[in-house]
């Protein structure tokens, strides 16, 4: 039986951190050949050239597609989407994969999924059904859901939402969250190993892990929000600050310049374009709290039970567990939330959190599904619309 060729596309460090175990599992498959295509921020020096993390893992890269040629303003993002559709349409027409796998909700994946759909290449979508009202990711994700033939939502609530969007239940596979599986299965570094690796002496439960990305709704002011956060951090000098920089959304460059300037005048702070999945999760396990608006703050921290401050509306609509405090991007609200997150009572309550993402053998379960589905002609036929009652 000839193997099916599955194009797996990754554009950002966070996305690859989740796809990593899936790719490694697919590489062992007797029925599927994963063809890894690297694009977006991975290939940009400005965002850490994180393709190096993929190379370090020994993942074979089939193609590299450089799409970040226009800058990261709103108009420039629209131009990037158009250019990405053009690039991937040409690439897919050339290599003719049997299917394409994408994860999540970003504009790069919206463009990749659009190219695949236009060429009638079945789309496999991971992490559909989430809601994030504070970002354009909200509608990028739902568009991908409607283009996709196979769905891997991260929990039962999101699986049911995908079905209510008209997706036929037999196409929807709730096999758990990849982030939760990473936490349970990836070896983590000791605090000493982590400190040595980053060249910064961290204190156990004495530092906060910070990631703040731009909100991408029309009225958001990302730089002002970052400045509000930095003011609040300034009021808590007892903590160290381990910061991972913003992604390639509109406003990300401004945020990152602001972070660099702030760290240059604060000996208790250090910033990185990317920590990589192992260092990032290790840091999360040793941190006093996680602060910012990254999806990892609401999706992955519940497994650790680490106190978390989720700022602004970027993650609005996601499941919020008891270890997460939500506040607006206003300096006094952020400060109060961080002070509460560090209190003994909240630390104890956060530690009892139960994650809804059911991570176990998620990557292997995805591989098992795909080994059957990619040979099933039903998944290659036009979709019906399921009227959920």
Residue pairs with C-beta under 8 A, 6 or more apart in sequence:
1 31
1 375
3 29
3 30
3 31
3 32
3 33
4 31
4 32
4 33
4 98
4 99
4 374
4 375
5 32
5 33
5 35
5 95
5 97
5 98
5 99
6 26
6 32
6 33
6 34
6 35
6 97
6 98
6 99
6 100
6 101
6 124
6 370
6 374
7 35
7 37
7 62
7 92
7 95
7 97
7 99
7 100
7 101
7 116
7 121
8 19
8 22
8 23
8 26
8 34
8 35
8 36
8 37
8 100
8 101
9 37
9 39
9 88
9 100
9 101
9 102
9 109
9 112
10 16
10 19
10 36
10 37
10 38
10 39
10 40
10 42
10 54
10 103
11 38
11 39
11 40
11 41
11 42
11 67
11 106
11 108
11 109
12 40
12 41
12 42
12 50
12 106
12 108
12 247
12 248
13 41
13 42
13 47
13 48
13 50
13 53
13 247
13 274
13 276
14 247
14 294
14 295
14 296
15 103
15 104
15 106
15 109
16 42
16 50
16 53
16 54
16 277
17 179
17 182
17 276
17 277
17 280
18 103
18 104
18 126
18 127
18 178
18 179
18 182
19 103
19 126
19 178
20 57
20 59
20 182
20 277
21 178
21 181
21 182
21 185
21 186
21 362
21 363
22 101
22 126
22 178
22 363
22 366
22 367
23 34
23 36
23 59
24 57
24 59
24 363
25 363
25 364
25 366
25 367
26 32
26 34
26 367
26 370
27 34
27 59
27 60
29 367
29 371
31 371
31 374
31 375
32 367
32 370
32 371
32 374
34 101
35 62
35 63
35 95
35 97
36 54
36 59
36 60
36 61
36 62
37 61
37 62
37 63
37 64
37 65
37 91
38 51
38 54
38 61
38 63
38 64
38 65
39 64
39 65
39 66
39 67
39 84
39 108
39 112
40 67
40 68
40 108
40 248
41 47
41 48
41 50
41 68
41 247
41 248
42 49
42 50
42 51
42 54
43 49
43 51
43 64
43 65
43 66
43 68
44 68
44 248
46 68
46 253
47 245
47 247
47 248
47 252
47 273
47 274
48 245
48 272
48 273
48 274
50 273
50 274
50 276
51 61
51 64
53 274
53 276
53 277
54 61
55 61
62 95
63 91
63 95
65 84
65 87
65 88
65 91
67 80
67 83
67 84
67 87
67 108
68 80
68 248
69 80
69 83
70 76
70 77
70 79
70 80
70 83
72 248
72 249
72 250
72 251
72 252
72 253
73 250
74 250
76 250
77 107
77 249
77 250
80 107
80 108
80 111
81 107
81 108
81 110
81 111
82 111
84 108
84 111
84 112
84 115
85 111
85 114
85 115
85 118
88 111
88 112
88 115
88 116
89 115
89 118
89 119
92 100
92 115
92 116
92 119
92 121
93 119
97 121
98 121
98 122
98 374
99 121
99 122
99 123
99 124
99 149
99 150
99 370
99 374
100 112
100 113
100 116
100 121
100 122
100 123
100 124
101 123
101 124
101 125
101 126
102 109
102 112
102 113
102 123
102 124
102 125
102 126
102 144
103 109
103 125
103 126
103 127
103 178
104 126
104 127
104 137
104 141
105 127
105 130
105 132
105 135
105 137
105 138
105 140
105 141
105 144
106 137
106 140
107 136
107 140
107 249
109 140
109 144
110 140
110 143
110 144
113 123
113 125
113 143
113 144
113 147
113 148
114 143
114 147
116 122
116 123
116 147
117 123
117 147
122 149
122 150
122 374
122 379
122 380
123 144
123 147
123 148
123 149
123 150
124 148
124 149
124 150
124 152
124 370
125 144
125 145
125 147
125 148
125 150
125 151
125 152
126 152
126 154
126 178
126 366
127 141
127 152
127 153
127 154
127 158
128 141
128 142
128 144
128 145
128 148
128 151
128 152
128 153
128 158
128 162
129 145
129 151
129 153
129 154
129 157
129 158
129 159
129 160
129 161
129 162
129 165
130 141
130 153
130 154
130 158
130 317
130 318
131 138
131 161
131 316
131 317
131 318
132 138
132 141
132 295
132 314
132 315
132 316
132 317
132 318
133 313
133 316
133 317
134 215
134 217
134 220
134 293
134 312
134 313
134 314
134 315
134 316
135 215
135 216
135 217
135 314
136 216
136 217
137 216
138 317
142 165
145 151
145 162
145 165
145 167
146 165
146 166
148 167
149 171
149 379
149 380
149 383
150 171
150 173
150 369
150 370
150 373
150 379
151 159
151 162
151 167
151 171
151 172
151 173
152 173
152 174
152 175
152 366
152 369
153 159
153 161
153 162
153 172
153 174
154 176
154 177
154 178
154 179
154 180
154 299
154 357
155 174
155 176
155 177
155 319
155 356
155 357
155 358
156 174
156 356
157 319
157 356
158 174
159 172
159 173
159 174
162 172
163 169
163 172
163 386
163 388
164 388
166 385
166 386
166 387
166 388
167 383
167 386
168 383
168 384
168 386
169 386
170 378
171 379
171 383
173 365
173 366
173 369
174 358
175 362
175 365
175 366
175 369
176 357
176 358
176 359
176 360
176 362
176 365
177 299
177 355
177 357
177 358
177 359
177 362
178 359
178 362
178 363
179 296
179 299
179 300
179 303
179 357
179 359
180 299
180 300
180 303
180 355
180 357
180 358
180 359
180 362
181 359
181 360
181 361
181 362
181 363
182 277
182 281
182 300
182 359
183 281
183 300
183 303
183 304
183 359
184 303
184 359
184 360
186 277
186 278
186 281
187 278
188 278
188 281
188 282
188 285
189 197
189 278
189 279
189 282
190 282
191 202
191 204
191 286
193 282
194 202
194 279
194 282
194 283
194 286
195 201
195 202
197 279
198 242
198 270
198 272
198 275
198 279
199 270
200 240
200 242
200 270
202 240
202 242
202 283
202 286
203 240
204 286
205 286
205 287
205 288
206 238
206 239
206 240
206 288
207 239
207 240
207 241
207 242
207 283
207 286
207 287
207 288
208 233
208 239
208 240
208 241
208 242
208 287
208 288
208 289
208 290
208 291
208 338
209 242
209 244
209 280
209 283
209 284
209 287
209 289
209 290
209 291
210 229
210 233
210 241
210 242
210 243
210 244
210 290
210 291
210 292
211 243
211 244
211 246
211 290
211 292
211 293
211 294
211 296
211 297
212 225
212 226
212 229
212 246
212 255
212 291
212 292
212 293
212 294
212 311
213 246
213 247
213 249
213 252
213 255
213 292
213 293
213 294
213 314
214 220
214 222
214 246
214 247
214 249
214 250
214 251
214 252
214 255
215 222
215 225
215 293
215 312
215 313
215 314
215 329
216 249
216 250
216 251
217 313
220 251
222 246
222 250
222 251
222 252
222 254
222 255
223 251
223 254
223 255
223 258
224 329
225 311
225 312
225 329
226 254
226 255
226 258
226 259
227 258
228 329
228 330
228 331
228 334
229 291
229 292
229 311
229 329
229 331
229 334
230 258
230 259
230 262
231 331
231 335
232 331
232 332
232 334
232 335
232 338
233 239
233 241
233 269
233 291
233 338
235 335
236 335
236 338
236 339
236 342
237 268
239 268
239 288
239 342
240 268
240 269
241 263
241 266
241 268
241 269
241 270
242 269
242 270
242 283
242 287
243 259
243 263
243 269
243 270
243 271
243 272
244 271
244 272
244 273
244 274
244 275
244 280
245 252
245 255
245 256
245 259
245 271
245 272
245 273
245 274
246 252
246 255
246 256
246 259
256 273
259 271
260 271
262 269
263 269
263 270
263 271
275 283
280 296
281 300
284 290
284 296
284 300
284 301
284 304
284 306
285 304
285 306
287 306
288 307
288 342
289 306
289 307
289 308
289 309
289 338
289 341
289 342
290 296
290 297
290 301
290 306
290 307
290 308
290 309
291 297
291 308
291 309
291 311
291 334
291 338
291 341
292 309
292 310
292 311
293 310
293 311
293 312
293 314
293 315
295 315
295 318
297 308
297 309
297 310
297 315
297 324
298 308
298 310
298 315
298 318
298 319
298 320
298 321
298 324
299 318
299 357
301 308
301 321
301 323
301 324
302 321
302 323
302 324
302 353
302 354
302 355
302 356
302 357
303 355
303 357
303 359
305 323
305 350
305 351
305 352
305 353
306 323
306 350
307 323
307 325
307 341
307 342
307 346
307 347
307 350
308 323
308 324
308 325
308 341
308 350
309 324
309 325
309 327
309 334
309 337
309 338
309 341
310 320
310 324
310 325
310 326
310 327
311 326
311 327
311 328
311 329
311 334
311 337
312 328
312 329
319 356
320 326
321 353
321 354
321 355
321 356
322 349
322 350
322 352
322 353
323 349
323 350
323 351
323 353
325 337
325 340
325 341
325 346
326 337
327 333
327 334
327 336
327 337
340 346
341 347
341 350
373 379
